[in-house]
Amino acid sequence: MDSAAPTLTPAASASLAGPPAAPDDQSVRKAAENFETFFLSQTFESMFSDVGTDSMFGGGNGEKIYRSLLLQQYSELTVKHGGVGIADAVQREMLQLQEAH
């Protein structure tokens, strides 16, 4: 049996060195935009939940699946073109929480 002490990988030894560095503003912004995209996607899903499918274009489960993908794209494009302000508010809160710690 090998009695040598286990060695740490560079990532593991870096994690033992101290608290992780604060995320930069760009990663905070991306996280805030991801949150807004998710929120809008859920909102759009709710808005379109009572809209029926049209048999002229296939209807059924296929149309429901593609509608979900379309609504996800609507959400991403909405955020890309300025959004509705949720990402800005989330970003401010995240930065304030970082400063407090």
N, C-alpha and C positions, 0 to 999 in steps of 0.2 A: 504494500500500500504506500502511496505517495504521501509524505507528511509535509510537503511544501505548502506554504501559505497561498491561498488563492490570490490571483492578480486581478486588479480592477481595470476595466476598459477605460479609455480616456473620457468617455461620456460619464461613466459612473464616478470617476475620481473628480471630474469637474462639478458634479452635482453635490459632492461632499464638501466642496470648497466654500460654499456659502449660499446665500439666497440667490435665486435666479435674477438675472438682469431684467429690468423693467422693459416691457415691449416698446418698440418704437412707435411713433405716431402713425406710420403707414400700416402697421399690423393692427393697431387699434381701430383705425378707419375701416380696414377690410372686415374686421369682426363686426363692427357696427353696421356696415352695409349688408353683410350676410344676415344679420338679425332682421334688418328691415326687409330684405328679400323674402325671408321665411315668413315674416308677419304678413306681408302683402299677399304672398302665395296662399296662405291660409284664409285671408280675407276674401280673395277672389274665388277660392273654392267654395266658400260659404255663399257668396253672392250668386254663383252660377249653379248651386246645388239643385234648385228647382227648375232650371231650364232643361227642357226635354231634348232628346236627340231627334234628329231629322232623318227619316228613312230614305230621303232622296240622296243623302250623302253616306249612307251605310248604317248609321245609327248603332245601337247595341253597345256592347262592352268596348269594342274597338274605339268608337267615338268618345266614350267616357275616358279611356286611357289617354288618348291623344289630346283631349280637352285639358286634362291635368298637366300634360307637358306644355301645352300652349299657355296655360295660366302661369306656369313657372317662368316661361319666357317673358310674358307680360310683366311679371314681377321684377325680373332681372333688368329689363329695359327701362322700367319705371325708375328703379334705383340708379341705373347708369345715367339717366337724363335728369337727375336732380332729386328724385324721390319725393316723399311727402314730408320729410323733416324728421323722421324717426331716427335715422342714422346719425344726424347731427346731435340730437339729444342724447342718444346712447353714447356717442363718442365723448361728449362733454362729461357725462357721468363717469365713464370709465377713467378718463384722465383725472378727474377730481378724486376718485377713489385711490388711484395710484399715488397721488400727491399726499393723501392723508396717511398712507402707510409709509 
